[in-house]
Each structure stands twice: as structure tokens, then as C-alpha cells.
Amino acid sequence: MTPTILQEDGYRYFFFSREEPRMHVHVVCAEGEAKFWLEPQIDLAKNYRLSRRQLKHIEQVIEANYATFVNAWKTHFRNRSDRDH
């Protein structure tokens, strides 16, 4: 399962349900994809074919929607752990 948190300017922001526990978000568009850590601060983890300009734009979107990403992560993984127990 890959919940989409946001779609904006041709970018899809999402996370995978079964991945590492450190809070992060994946971003994909026609030109490539990236992964950004949300903790302990917003930081680029991986980049595949995106330009510096695109990465800067993505980072600004993440900053502007930070609470949305964190709340979606916490809600999704809290609900998963409730079902798993």
C-alpha cells in the first residue's frame, strides 16, 4: 500500500506502508523521484534524476505541508499497529 498524501505541480508525495520506521516521504514525477527524511529535520535522502531546482521546489512544498505529512504518517502507522496487535 502506498498512501498518497499530496499531489501538487505534477509531483506525487507518498510513503510505503512497509518500510523503515524513520519518518520520511517519497516524491515522484515524470522526470524522476526522491526521498526526503522528515526527522530529525527535512533532508534529502535519495535522488533519482531530479534537478537541484526540482529538489528545492519539493523541499519548499514539504516545508509548507510538514504538519500534513507528519499527521498522515502518524495516523497511518498508528492504525497499522492497532490492526497488527
N, C-alpha and C positions, 0 to 999 in steps of 0.2 A: 504494500500500500504506500502511495506517495501523496500525502495530503498537500494540495496547493494552498498556500497562504495568501499569495498575491499575484496578480498578473497586471503588469504595467509597462508601457512603452516597448512592447514586444518581448519582454522578459517574464519568465515564469519562476516564481520563488516557491520552493517546496522543501520538504525533508522526507527521508526514507524512514519507514516505521521500524525497521530492524537494522539499526546502525549503531555506531559508537554513542555512548551516553553524553559526551560533551556537547553542549548546545551549539547548533550550527544551522545554516541554511544553504541549500543548493540553488543555483540560478542557471537557467538555460535559455538560450535564444538561438536564432538561426545560425549565428556565426560561431557559437561555442558554448562553453559552460564554465562555471566557477563554483567554489565552495568557500563560504565565509564563516569563521568562528563568531559566535555571539558572546562568548565568555572566554576569558575574563573581560575582554573588550572586543569590539568588532575588528576582525583581522582576516586578511586573505589567507586561506589555507591551500587552495589549489586553483589553477587557472589553465584552461584549455582553449587556446585560440582567441581570447578576448583581448582587445587593446587596452592600453592604460586609460584612455578616455572612457571606454565602456566600464571598466572596473571602478573608476571614480564615480561614475553615474550610479552604478549598482550600490556602491558603498553609501552614497547620499540617500538613496531610496531606503536602504536598510536602516540608516540612522533615523530617517523621518518616520519609519514604521516599526521601530525597535520594539515598542510595547506590544504591538500586534504579533510579531514573530515570537517573542518570549511567551506571551499568553497562549498562543496556538501550540507551542511546544509543550508547555506545562499541562495544558488541558489534554492534549493527545496522549502524552505518555502517562499521565495520571490515570486516564481512562483505560489505557492498555494494561497498566499494572493492576488496576482493580479487577479486570477480566481475567488476568493471569493467576490471581490468588483466590 
